[in-house]
Amino acid sequence: MNVSLYIPAFNAERTIAKCIEAVLSQKYPLKEFLVIDDGSIDKTYDIASNYSLKVLRLDNNYGLAAVRNIALNNLDSDFIAAVDSDCVIKDDWLQRLMAQFSESAVAGAGGKLIEENLDSCFDFWRSVHMPQFWEKDDRDPPFLFGANTVFRKKALLSVGGYDESLKNNYEDVDISRRLKEKGFKLRYDPEARAGHLKKDDFISLLRTYWCWNLPDYQRRNFYLSPKSLKEKIYYNNFVIGSYFAQDLKAKRFDLGYIDLLLFLYLSFQDWLYFFDIYKKEASSFDMMAFILSSLGLTFFINLI
């Protein structure tokens, strides 16, 4: 079975070399190897160009979903593998995932992404509360995390490729959902390992969490009205409260303050995002009254 692999990359100069070298060490042969530089302004393109592979440089930053479609249109293989630019795959990664395609109904397979940088409390928090893998016995996952996957090209094309309106998040959940709705199966192999080299600081962690989850918030219709926004604040309290309880129980006390500040950050982002929509229909006074009442609700929730 012939396989092409691509790496979507944006400002990845810190990790792109390690990512490429891991792909080049794969036991399973590749028909094509492509790096797509999505408008980077650092040395990503220069570093990737030092290797014996094809590098496609885009003139603007189009987003991950668009890059995936570009790869789909530029690679000529029955199977298309993808590895994020901040990931390092084990040498048997592709071999293990290709073994999952014994059934023609299997459209895609993914491996287990493990956080490599746990010295920072921010990266440790992400490893605990934003894992990118499924439980060991979950061979038929709800969706495949996009950081390390292989798909049948025909299957991806049959559902219209990736939704480019999703930009950099949720495109993996969306494509998995549409494949399953068409009757395809997905497979997960926890022994197909990839290491995640991402490093976060406090601000980048908050932004990552918000961007990661925003499409789901939109899908739940949390921003349709002041009433639904208040429901979102309740939802924040429920989710972050569960994180806080888990961290206390596990004696991860250094993560507790991140939980609490994340709640405030999410609620503030909710107000900003909602205001961008709601301001077209309300006066500044109405909006200020709404924010103040919501703030009171937030403090009340957390006192209970």
C-alpha positions as CSV (number, residue, x, y, z in Angstrom):
1,M,0.0,0.0,0.0
2,N,1.6,3.3,-1.1
3,V,1.7,6.2,1.4
4,S,2.5,9.8,1.1
5,L,3.2,11.9,4.2
6,Y,3.0,15.7,4.8
7,I,3.9,18.0,7.7
8,P,1.8,21.2,8.0
9,A,4.2,23.8,9.5
10,F,3.8,27.4,10.7
11,N,6.6,29.1,12.5
12,A,8.0,25.7,13.5
13,E,11.8,26.4,13.4
14,R,12.3,25.0,16.9
15,T,10.9,21.6,16.1
16,I,10.7,21.0,12.4
17,A,14.2,19.4,12.0
18,K,13.4,16.8,14.7
19,C,10.0,16.1,13.1
20,I,11.5,15.6,9.6
21,E,14.3,13.4,10.9
22,A,11.8,11.2,12.7
23,V,9.7,10.8,9.5
24,L,12.9,9.9,7.5
25,S,13.6,7.1,10.0
26,Q,10.4,5.3,9.4
27,K,10.5,1.6,8.7
28,Y,7.6,1.8,6.4
29,P,8.6,3.3,3.0
30,L,7.1,6.5,1.8
31,K,6.1,7.3,-1.8
32,E,6.2,11.1,-1.2
33,F,7.3,13.3,1.6
34,L,6.0,16.9,1.6
35,V,6.4,19.8,4.1
36,I,3.9,22.6,3.6
37,D,5.1,25.9,5.1
38,D,1.9,27.8,5.9
39,G,3.3,31.4,5.5
40,S,5.9,31.1,8.3
41,I,7.9,34.2,9.2
42,D,10.7,32.4,10.9
43,K,13.3,29.9,9.5
44,T,10.9,27.0,9.0
45,Y,11.2,27.0,5.2
46,D,15.0,27.3,5.2
47,I,15.4,24.4,7.7
48,A,13.0,22.1,5.8
49,S,14.8,22.9,2.5
50,N,18.0,21.4,3.8
51,Y,16.4,17.9,3.6
52,S,15.8,15.7,0.6
53,L,12.0,16.2,0.4
54,K,9.6,18.5,-1.3
55,V,8.8,21.8,0.4
56,L,5.8,23.9,-0.6
57,R,5.8,27.5,0.6
58,L,2.5,29.3,0.8
59,D,2.3,33.1,0.4
60,N,-0.1,33.6,3.4
61,N,-1.1,31.8,6.5
62,Y,-4.2,29.9,5.4
63,G,-4.8,27.7,8.5
64,L,-4.4,24.0,9.2
65,A,-7.6,22.9,7.5
66,A,-6.7,24.6,4.2
67,V,-3.2,23.1,4.4
68,R,-4.6,19.6,4.8
69,N,-6.7,20.1,1.6
70,I,-3.6,21.4,-0.2
71,A,-1.8,18.3,0.8
72,L,-4.7,16.2,-0.4
73,N,-4.6,17.9,-3.8
74,N,-0.8,17.6,-4.1
75,L,-0.1,14.1,-3.0
76,D,-0.7,11.1,-5.3
77,S,-1.0,8.0,-3.0
78,D,-3.8,5.8,-1.8
79,F,-3.0,6.7,1.8
80,I,-2.2,10.2,3.2
81,A,-0.3,10.4,6.5
82,A,0.1,13.6,8.5
83,V,2.3,14.6,11.4
84,D,2.2,17.9,13.0
85,S,5.5,19.9,13.0
86,D,5.9,19.8,16.8
87,C,5.7,16.0,16.9
88,V,8.3,13.3,16.7
89,I,7.0,9.8,15.7
90,K,8.6,6.5,16.6
91,D,10.3,4.6,13.8
92,D,7.5,2.0,13.7
93,W,4.6,4.6,13.8
94,L,3.6,4.3,10.2
95,Q,4.1,0.6,10.1
96,R,1.7,0.1,13.0
97,L,-0.9,2.4,11.6
98,M,-0.9,0.9,8.1
99,A,-1.6,-2.5,9.8
100,Q,-5.0,-1.0,10.8
101,F,-6.2,-0.9,7.2
102,S,-7.0,-4.6,6.7
103,E,-10.7,-3.7,6.3
104,S,-11.7,-1.6,3.3
105,A,-14.2,0.2,5.6
106,V,-11.4,1.6,7.7
107,A,-10.9,5.2,6.5
108,G,-8.4,6.4,9.0
109,A,-6.0,5.4,11.9
110,G,-4.2,7.4,14.5
111,G,-1.6,6.9,17.2
112,K,-0.9,8.1,20.8
113,L,0.5,11.5,21.3
114,I,2.6,11.8,24.5
115,E,3.7,15.1,26.0
116,E,7.5,15.3,26.1
117,N,7.9,18.5,28.0
118,L,6.6,18.2,31.6
119,D,9.0,20.4,33.5
120,S,6.7,23.4,33.1
121,C,3.5,23.4,35.1
122,F,1.7,24.8,32.0
123,D,2.8,21.9,29.8
124,F,2.0,19.5,32.7
125,W,-1.5,21.0,33.0
126,R,-2.0,20.5,29.2
127,S,-0.9,16.8,29.5
128,V,-3.5,16.3,32.3
129,H,-6.5,18.2,31.0
130,M,-5.9,18.3,27.2
131,P,-4.6,14.8,26.3
132,Q,-4.5,13.9,22.6
133,F,-5.1,10.2,22.9
134,W,-7.8,7.7,23.9
135,E,-7.9,5.0,26.5
136,K,-5.8,1.9,25.7
137,D,-8.8,-0.3,24.8
138,D,-10.6,2.3,22.7
139,R,-9.7,0.9,19.3
140,D,-12.8,2.4,17.7
141,P,-12.4,6.1,18.8
142,P,-15.0,8.9,18.5
143,F,-12.6,10.8,16.4
144,L,-8.9,10.9,15.5
145,F,-6.6,13.6,16.9
146,G,-5.1,15.3,13.9
147,A,-1.5,15.5,15.1
148,N,-0.6,12.0,13.9
149,T,-2.9,10.2,11.4
150,V,-3.2,8.2,8.2
151,F,-6.3,8.3,6.0
152,R,-7.4,6.7,2.8
153,K,-7.3,9.5,0.2
154,K,-10.5,8.4,-1.5
155,A,-12.4,8.4,1.8
156,L,-11.3,12.0,2.5
157,L,-12.3,13.1,-1.0
158,S,-15.7,11.3,-0.7
159,V,-16.7,13.6,2.2
160,G,-15.4,16.8,0.5
161,G,-12.1,17.1,2.4
162,Y,-11.6,19.4,5.4
163,D,-13.8,22.3,6.3
164,E,-11.5,25.3,5.8
165,S,-13.8,27.6,7.8
166,L,-12.5,25.8,10.9
167,K,-9.0,27.2,10.3
168,N,-6.7,25.6,13.0
169,N,-9.0,23.8,15.3
170,Y,-11.7,21.1,15.3
171,E,-11.0,20.1,11.7
172,D,-10.0,16.7,12.9
173,V,-13.2,16.2,14.9
174,D,-15.3,17.4,12.0
175,I,-13.7,15.2,9.3
176,S,-13.9,12.1,11.6
177,R,-17.6,12.8,12.2
178,R,-18.4,13.1,8.5
179,L,-16.5,9.9,7.7
180,K,-18.4,8.0,10.4
181,E,-21.7,9.4,9.1
182,K,-20.9,7.9,5.7
183,G,-20.3,4.5,7.2
184,F,-16.5,4.5,7.5
185,K,-14.6,3.2,10.5
186,L,-11.7,4.7,12.4
187,R,-9.0,2.9,14.3
188,Y,-6.7,3.9,17.1
189,D,-3.4,2.2,18.0
190,P,-1.9,3.3,21.3
191,E,1.4,1.6,20.4
192,A,1.9,3.9,17.4
193,R,3.6,6.6,19.5
194,A,4.4,10.2,18.8
195,G,6.1,12.7,21.2
196,H,4.7,16.2,21.5
197,L,7.4,18.9,21.7
198,K,5.0,21.8,22.3
199,K,6.0,24.3,25.0
200,D,3.5,26.6,26.6
201,D,3.7,29.6,28.9
202,F,0.7,30.8,30.8
203,I,-0.7,33.1,28.1
204,S,-0.2,30.6,25.3
205,L,-1.9,27.8,27.3
206,L,-5.0,30.0,27.9
207,R,-5.1,30.9,24.2
208,T,-4.6,27.3,23.1
209,Y,-7.4,26.1,25.4
210,W,-9.8,28.8,24.1
211,C,-9.1,28.1,20.4
212,W,-9.2,24.3,20.9
213,N,-12.7,24.5,22.4
214,L,-14.3,27.5,20.6
215,P,-15.8,25.5,17.7
216,D,-17.5,23.2,20.2
217,Y,-18.9,26.2,22.1
218,Q,-20.3,27.5,18.9
219,R,-21.8,24.1,18.1
220,R,-23.6,24.2,21.5
221,N,-25.1,27.6,20.6
222,F,-23.7,29.4,23.6
223,Y,-23.5,32.7,21.9
224,L,-27.0,33.2,20.6
225,S,-28.5,35.3,23.4
226,P,-27.7,36.7,26.8
227,K,-29.5,33.7,28.3
228,S,-27.3,31.2,26.4
229,L,-24.2,33.1,27.4
230,K,-25.1,32.8,31.1
231,E,-25.5,29.0,30.4
232,K,-21.9,29.2,29.1
233,I,-20.7,30.7,32.3
234,Y,-22.4,27.9,34.2
235,Y,-20.7,25.5,31.8
236,N,-17.3,27.1,32.5
237,N,-17.9,26.7,36.2
238,F,-18.8,23.0,35.8
239,V,-15.8,22.1,33.6
240,I,-13.1,24.1,35.4
241,G,-14.6,23.0,38.8
242,S,-14.1,19.4,37.7
243,Y,-10.5,20.1,36.8
244,F,-9.9,21.8,40.1
245,A,-11.4,18.9,42.0
246,Q,-9.3,16.4,40.1
247,D,-6.1,18.3,40.7
248,L,-6.8,18.6,44.5
249,K,-7.6,14.9,44.7
250,A,-4.4,14.0,42.9
251,K,-2.5,16.6,45.0
252,R,-1.5,18.5,41.9
253,F,-1.6,21.8,43.9
254,D,0.6,23.7,41.5
255,L,-2.1,23.3,38.8
256,G,-5.0,24.6,41.0
257,Y,-4.3,28.3,40.3
258,I,-4.2,27.6,36.6
259,D,-7.7,26.1,36.9
260,L,-9.1,29.2,38.7
261,L,-7.5,31.7,36.4
262,L,-8.6,29.7,33.3
263,F,-12.2,30.1,34.5
264,L,-11.8,33.9,34.7
265,Y,-10.1,33.9,31.3
266,L,-12.8,31.8,29.6
267,S,-15.6,33.9,31.0
268,F,-13.9,37.1,29.9
269,Q,-13.3,35.7,26.4
270,D,-17.0,34.6,26.3
271,W,-18.1,38.2,27.0
272,L,-15.7,39.6,24.4
273,Y,-16.7,37.1,21.8
274,F,-20.4,37.6,22.5
275,F,-20.1,41.4,22.6
276,D,-18.7,41.3,19.1
277,I,-22.1,39.8,18.0
278,Y,-24.4,41.4,20.5
279,K,-23.2,45.0,20.2
280,K,-24.9,45.3,16.8
281,E,-28.2,44.9,18.6
282,A,-27.7,46.6,21.9
283,S,-26.6,49.9,23.3
284,S,-23.3,50.2,25.3
285,F,-25.4,50.8,28.4
286,D,-27.4,47.6,27.9
287,M,-24.1,45.7,27.3
288,M,-22.5,47.1,30.4
289,A,-25.6,46.1,32.5
290,F,-25.4,42.6,31.1
291,I,-21.7,42.3,31.9
292,L,-22.1,43.5,35.4
293,S,-25.0,41.1,36.0
294,S,-23.0,38.3,34.6
295,L,-20.1,39.2,36.8
296,G,-22.4,39.0,39.8
297,L,-23.6,35.6,38.6
298,T,-20.1,34.4,38.2
299,F,-19.1,35.3,41.7
300,F,-22.3,33.8,43.1
301,I,-21.7,30.5,41.3
302,N,-18.2,30.2,42.8
303,L,-19.4,31.0,46.3
304,I,-21.8,28.0,46.2
